[in-house]
Each structure stands twice: as structure tokens, then as C-alpha cells.
């Protein structure tokens, strides 16, 4: 409803994920949709949508911070985007796959890389100095017990490599008060922090907002779904400044 797609318009789904937004936009109007995702598995999932909508849908692999370069050849004669949508954070499909290492609820390798390249969460946990690790947990997870958790991680890694999600979750839970009914799991904020750090999510978001501002046409609509205060703050500050 916020995006309100119109016929012959050009739109961007900057976070393709499972394709739900893209499908809805393409069904809402006879428009052209460009979509981006950094996850190779998401690109594979999008093949069916590409065959279904043929010339109206174009899916590109990469980070949305690079959208100007990624989308350049698809913009053609369009005078900018009529609208764009960002659904920030991790995709539910990624969370549900133990082998991706995003969830503390499922045992799997401590990976968390959306693009399957670069430094993994296990490498961060194993090789980051204690103070810096605490800063990561505090800055990106707003975890008040960051120093206590970082100390416990460093103590544990001296005994054995921390290579899977359940290992890390147990280390965190062991130094935190027992979870009370209705409270989030003690590992939640630390896992969020590592995921954001590994994927440079906040830097990506800032760069993506700057890029989309240049690609939207006058009167274009920007719709953003954010979840935690770190994302939310960046989005609100950007929209406040630009409005």
C-alpha cells in the first residue's frame, strides 16, 4: 500500500530474499521490477520468478550499496525509479538453514555470511582481541554484558576452537542470568551483533540510502522495513534530514 505500484512504472526490491515483495509488486501492476540480493542462494530461488515474468523482472546479485553500478544497464530510458523497498536484516530462509549459521536455535557452522564470502563469524570470534570483541557486541548488539561475554569467549577459545552456533550460544548463556518467561534468549543480541559486523550491514544501509536517493525520480516512493534500533535510527535520521 505504501509503495502503490502503477502500470509502466519502474521499481526496485533492494532485498529480494525469498521473493515475497517482488511477487507482490509484479502482481500489483503491469510494471518493471529490478531486484538485488547478495546471497547466491536467493539468486537461485529467483529463477522461477524470472521465467514467469520474463521481461518485467530482472534479478541481480550483489550488495544494494552498489545499486547504481548493478542496475545501470537496466535503467535504460526510464527517468529514475518510481519506488523502492528495503526489507532490512536477515532473511527467514537464511535463519531456517542450520548450515548458514545465523541462528542460535539450530546447530550449524558459525558462519553468518550473507554473500558466502569474506570473514566468517567463527573467524571473528576466534581471532578478535577481547576489547574489540566486546566493542562489537556492544556497538552492534547493544549488549550490556558485552565485556563479560567477550571475556568468556576468549577464555573458552583457549581450550578449544569455537566453530559452531551451539558452542557459542552455550558460552553466552553460561555467563548470563537464566532466561525468565517472556524474555529473549541471552544469545540473541550477541548473534545479532556478529551478523551485522560480518556483513557490514549498517555501512551497507547508509550507502544504500545515499544511492537510492539518487535513483528515485521526483515523487518516487521509498518504503523501508526495519527491525532493531540500530537500523531504525539510521533510517529515521536519513528520512528526517532529506524531508
NORSULPE-V992899 format. One record per residue. N is the residue number from 1. RES is the residue in three letters. SS is DSSP state (H for helix, E for strand, - for the rest). PSI is psi in whole degrees, 0 to 359 (999 if undefined). Layout:
n:N res:RES ss:SS psi:PSI
n:N res:RES ss:SS psi:PSI
This chain:
n:1 res:UNK ss:- psi:321
n:2 res:UNK ss:- psi:319
n:3 res:UNK ss:- psi:324
n:4 res:UNK ss:- psi:63
n:5 res:UNK ss:- psi:142
n:6 res:UNK ss:- psi:155
n:7 res:UNK ss:- psi:144
n:8 res:UNK ss:- psi:6
n:9 res:UNK ss:- psi:167
n:10 res:UNK ss:E psi:126
n:11 res:UNK ss:E psi:162
n:12 res:UNK ss:E psi:128
n:13 res:UNK ss:E psi:101
n:14 res:UNK ss:- psi:347
n:15 res:UNK ss:- psi:78
n:16 res:UNK ss:- psi:311
n:17 res:UNK ss:- psi:242
n:18 res:UNK ss:- psi:356
n:19 res:UNK ss:- psi:5
n:20 res:UNK ss:H psi:315
n:21 res:UNK ss:H psi:314
n:22 res:UNK ss:H psi:313
n:23 res:UNK ss:H psi:314
n:24 res:UNK ss:H psi:320
n:25 res:UNK ss:H psi:315
n:26 res:UNK ss:H psi:329
n:27 res:UNK ss:H psi:338
n:28 res:UNK ss:H psi:335
n:29 res:UNK ss:- psi:160
n:30 res:UNK ss:- psi:68
n:31 res:UNK ss:- psi:174
n:32 res:UNK ss:E psi:136
n:33 res:UNK ss:E psi:129
n:34 res:UNK ss:E psi:142
n:35 res:UNK ss:E psi:148
n:36 res:UNK ss:E psi:142
n:37 res:UNK ss:E psi:143
n:38 res:UNK ss:- psi:348
n:39 res:UNK ss:- psi:119
n:40 res:UNK ss:H psi:328
n:41 res:UNK ss:H psi:326
n:42 res:UNK ss:H psi:322
n:43 res:UNK ss:H psi:320
n:44 res:UNK ss:H psi:319
n:45 res:UNK ss:H psi:333
n:46 res:UNK ss:- psi:355
n:47 res:UNK ss:H psi:319
n:48 res:UNK ss:H psi:321
n:49 res:UNK ss:H psi:323
n:50 res:UNK ss:H psi:321
n:51 res:UNK ss:H psi:328
n:52 res:UNK ss:H psi:319
n:53 res:UNK ss:H psi:359
n:54 res:UNK ss:H psi:247
n:55 res:UNK ss:H psi:349
n:56 res:UNK ss:H psi:349
n:57 res:UNK ss:E psi:130
n:58 res:UNK ss:E psi:118
n:59 res:UNK ss:E psi:129
n:60 res:UNK ss:E psi:138
n:61 res:UNK ss:E psi:131
n:62 res:UNK ss:- psi:180
n:63 res:UNK ss:- psi:139
n:64 res:UNK ss:H psi:346
n:65 res:UNK ss:H psi:337
n:66 res:UNK ss:H psi:23
n:67 res:UNK ss:H psi:326
n:68 res:UNK ss:H psi:319
n:69 res:UNK ss:H psi:316
n:70 res:UNK ss:H psi:325
n:71 res:UNK ss:H psi:355
n:72 res:UNK ss:H psi:312
n:73 res:UNK ss:H psi:343
n:74 res:UNK ss:H psi:345
n:75 res:UNK ss:H psi:325
n:76 res:UNK ss:- psi:233
n:77 res:UNK ss:- psi:0
n:78 res:UNK ss:- psi:141
n:79 res:UNK ss:- psi:54
n:80 res:UNK ss:- psi:174
n:81 res:UNK ss:E psi:139
n:82 res:UNK ss:E psi:334
n:83 res:UNK ss:E psi:161
n:84 res:UNK ss:E psi:149
n:85 res:UNK ss:E psi:138
n:86 res:UNK ss:E psi:126
n:87 res:UNK ss:E psi:99
n:88 res:UNK ss:- psi:160
n:89 res:UNK ss:- psi:195
n:90 res:UNK ss:- psi:147
n:91 res:UNK ss:- psi:143
n:92 res:UNK ss:H psi:328
n:93 res:UNK ss:H psi:321
n:94 res:UNK ss:H psi:319
n:95 res:UNK ss:H psi:326
n:96 res:UNK ss:- psi:355
n:97 res:UNK ss:- psi:107
n:98 res:UNK ss:H psi:326
n:99 res:UNK ss:H psi:347
n:100 res:UNK ss:H psi:340
n:101 res:UNK ss:- psi:23
n:102 res:UNK ss:- psi:332
n:103 res:UNK ss:- psi:136
n:104 res:UNK ss:- psi:353
n:105 res:UNK ss:- psi:341
n:106 res:UNK ss:- psi:135
n:107 res:UNK ss:- psi:129
n:108 res:UNK ss:- psi:174
n:109 res:UNK ss:E psi:142
n:110 res:UNK ss:- psi:82
n:111 res:UNK ss:- psi:283
n:112 res:UNK ss:- psi:9
n:113 res:UNK ss:- psi:118
n:114 res:UNK ss:- psi:321
n:115 res:UNK ss:- psi:1
n:116 res:UNK ss:- psi:24
n:117 res:UNK ss:- psi:161
n:118 res:UNK ss:- psi:194
n:119 res:UNK ss:- psi:132
n:120 res:UNK ss:- psi:167
n:121 res:UNK ss:H psi:324
n:122 res:UNK ss:H psi:320
n:123 res:UNK ss:H psi:322
n:124 res:UNK ss:H psi:312
n:125 res:UNK ss:H psi:322
n:126 res:UNK ss:H psi:332
n:127 res:UNK ss:H psi:358
n:128 res:UNK ss:- psi:134
n:129 res:UNK ss:- psi:149
n:130 res:UNK ss:H psi:312
n:131 res:UNK ss:H psi:319
n:132 res:UNK ss:H psi:321
n:133 res:UNK ss:H psi:318
n:134 res:UNK ss:H psi:320
n:135 res:UNK ss:H psi:323
n:136 res:UNK ss:H psi:314
n:137 res:UNK ss:H psi:324
n:138 res:UNK ss:H psi:313
n:139 res:UNK ss:H psi:317
n:140 res:UNK ss:H psi:348
n:141 res:UNK ss:H psi:353
n:142 res:UNK ss:- psi:41
n:143 res:UNK ss:- psi:114
n:144 res:UNK ss:- psi:331
n:145 res:UNK ss:- psi:27
n:146 res:UNK ss:H psi:315
n:147 res:UNK ss:H psi:321
n:148 res:UNK ss:H psi:318
n:149 res:UNK ss:H psi:316
n:150 res:UNK ss:H psi:319
n:151 res:UNK ss:H psi:317
n:152 res:UNK ss:H psi:321
n:153 res:UNK ss:H psi:314
n:154 res:UNK ss:H psi:324
n:155 res:UNK ss:H psi:318
n:156 res:UNK ss:H psi:322
n:157 res:UNK ss:H psi:343
n:158 res:UNK ss:H psi:334
n:159 res:UNK ss:H psi:320
n:160 res:UNK ss:- psi:156
n:161 res:UNK ss:- psi:139
n:162 res:UNK ss:- psi:104
n:163 res:UNK ss:- psi:352
n:164 res:UNK ss:E psi:167
n:165 res:UNK ss:H psi:319
n:166 res:UNK ss:H psi:326
n:167 res:UNK ss:H psi:309
n:168 res:UNK ss:H psi:316
n:169 res:UNK ss:H psi:319
n:170 res:UNK ss:H psi:319
n:171 res:UNK ss:H psi:316
n:172 res:UNK ss:H psi:312
n:173 res:UNK ss:H psi:327
n:174 res:UNK ss:H psi:336
n:175 res:UNK ss:- psi:4
n:176 res:UNK ss:- psi:154
n:177 res:UNK ss:- psi:150
n:178 res:UNK ss:- psi:142
n:179 res:UNK ss:- psi:131
n:180 res:UNK ss:- psi:158
n:181 res:UNK ss:- psi:131
n:182 res:UNK ss:- psi:347
n:183 res:UNK ss:- psi:154
n:184 res:UNK ss:- psi:159
n:185 res:UNK ss:- psi:138
n:186 res:UNK ss:- psi:337
n:187 res:UNK ss:- psi:351
n:188 res:UNK ss:H psi:306
n:189 res:UNK ss:H psi:323
n:190 res:UNK ss:H psi:319
n:191 res:UNK ss:H psi:320
n:192 res:UNK ss:H psi:315
n:193 res:UNK ss:H psi:314
n:194 res:UNK ss:H psi:318
n:195 res:UNK ss:H psi:315
n:196 res:UNK ss:H psi:318
n:197 res:UNK ss:H psi:313
n:198 res:UNK ss:H psi:320
n:199 res:UNK ss:H psi:3
n:200 res:UNK ss:- psi:43
n:201 res:UNK ss:H psi:321
n:202 res:UNK ss:H psi:322
n:203 res:UNK ss:H psi:320
n:204 res:UNK ss:H psi:316
n:205 res:UNK ss:H psi:313
n:206 res:UNK ss:H psi:315
n:207 res:UNK ss:H psi:322
n:208 res:UNK ss:H psi:321
n:209 res:UNK ss:H psi:319
n:210 res:UNK ss:H psi:322
n:211 res:UNK ss:H psi:317
n:212 res:UNK ss:H psi:330
n:213 res:UNK ss:H psi:325
n:214 res:UNK ss:H psi:341
n:215 res:UNK ss:H psi:340
n:216 res:UNK ss:E psi:139
n:217 res:UNK ss:E psi:164
n:218 res:UNK ss:E psi:131
n:219 res:UNK ss:E psi:359
n:220 res:UNK ss:E psi:153
n:221 res:UNK ss:E psi:132
n:222 res:UNK ss:E psi:118
n:223 res:UNK ss:E psi:126
n:224 res:UNK ss:E psi:130
n:225 res:UNK ss:E psi:116
n:226 res:UNK ss:- psi:160
n:227 res:UNK ss:- psi:311
n:228 res:UNK ss:- psi:167
n:229 res:UNK ss:H psi:330
n:230 res:UNK ss:H psi:311
n:231 res:UNK ss:H psi:312
n:232 res:UNK ss:H psi:318
n:233 res:UNK ss:H psi:315
n:234 res:UNK ss:H psi:316
n:235 res:UNK ss:H psi:313
n:236 res:UNK ss:H psi:319
n:237 res:UNK ss:H psi:320
n:238 res:UNK ss:H psi:310
n:239 res:UNK ss:H psi:322
n:240 res:UNK ss:H psi:315
n:241 res:UNK ss:H psi:318
n:242 res:UNK ss:H psi:334
n:243 res:UNK ss:- psi:999
